[in-house]
Amino acid sequence: MLARTFEAAGMSTVLVTMMPYWAEKLGVPRTVGVEFPYGHPLGQAGDRQTQMGIVRAALVMVAEAKGPGEIREVDLVWPHELSEAKRDWQPPEPSPIIKMMLEQRRAAREAAERGGASP
């Protein structure tokens, strides 16, 4: 991964992804997870407020991360009434594995918020 090359050179990286489960499995140093449609990790085109919020979350992650492999979820909701980002190749419902991964990430986030260990 390119992030590892940058990290080896002393530069901090943050991956913004719709699939933090895989970032965790690949050992990405820092990850910001978003639940947006594929191809839109920073939100909709022209939505400066959302885009800046995600960029800020990534910068805060660089400043505050306690160690490698840290994952933080951004609590933003895709405006479902605006569906121009959904293409024919995106199913209306997540596949079973994506649904399972989303449920695992939500459970881990809720456990962390309660002060417990992740599942």
N, C-alpha and C positions, 0 to 999 in steps of 0.2 A: 504494500500500500504506500501511496505517496506520503501519507501522514507520518509513517514510520521514518521515511527518509528525512523529512523536515525535522522531526523530533530528534533524530540522531545528530542533526546539524545544530541543535540547540534552540530550535524554534517550536513554540507551543502550537498545537493544533486542536481544533474542535470539529467534530463531524456533526452536521445537522442532517438528520435522517428520519424517514418515516418508519424505519425498521431498527429500532435500538437493540432488539434481540440479537440481530446478526452482528451489529457493531460490538456488542458484548462478547459474542463467540469469537470474533476476529481479533479481539484485544485492542480495539481502538483506544488511544489514551484518554480522550474525553469525548462524550457524546451528548448532544442535545436532541431529544426525541420530540417529534411533532406528529400529530395525527391528522395529516392533510393528504389529499390525493397525490398519487405518484406524479413526480415531475414538478411539484410545487412545494419544495421544502421551506421556502420563505413566505408562502402565502400567495395570494392572487396578484397578478400584475397590476401595478398602480396603487396597491394597498400599502402605502408608506408606513402607516402606524403599526401594522402587523409585522412587516418586514423589519422595521427598526427594533421592535420588541424582541424578535428572534435573534437579531444580531447582538442586541444588548445582553440577552440571556447567554449567548455564546461567549461574549467578552467577560461576563461575570463568572462563567464557568472557568475560564482561563485563570482568572484572579483568585478564585476561591477553591478550586479542586484540591481535595486532600491527598489524592493519590491517583495512580493510573487506573483506567477502567471505570472511572466515575461516569454515571449516566444521570441526567436530569431531564425530566419531562417538562415541556412548555405547556401550560394549561390554557391553550387557545382552541377555539372551536371553529371549524370551517363553516362558513355560512351556507348551509345546505340549500337555501333558496336560490343561490347563485351557482348553477351547475355547469357553467361553460368549461370548467376545468376537467370535468368527467368526459372522457372520450369513449368511443365504442369499445375499446380494448379494456376498459376498466369495468369490472362487474359491479352491479348495483349493490351487492353485499360482499363483504370480505370472504375469501376462501376459508375453509375450516382451519388451516394452519395459521393464517393471518389473524383470524378471530381468536384462536388460542393464544397467540403471542401477545395480542393486545390485552387480553384478559390477564395474562401473567404479568405484564408490565403495570397494569392498573393495580393488581393485587400487591405487587412489590412496592409501588408508590404509596398505597394506602397503609401498608405495614410500616414503611419508613416514617410516614407522617404520625403514626401511632407510637413510634419509638421501638417497634419490634423488628425482628429480622425479616428479610425478604424470603419468599417461598422458594 
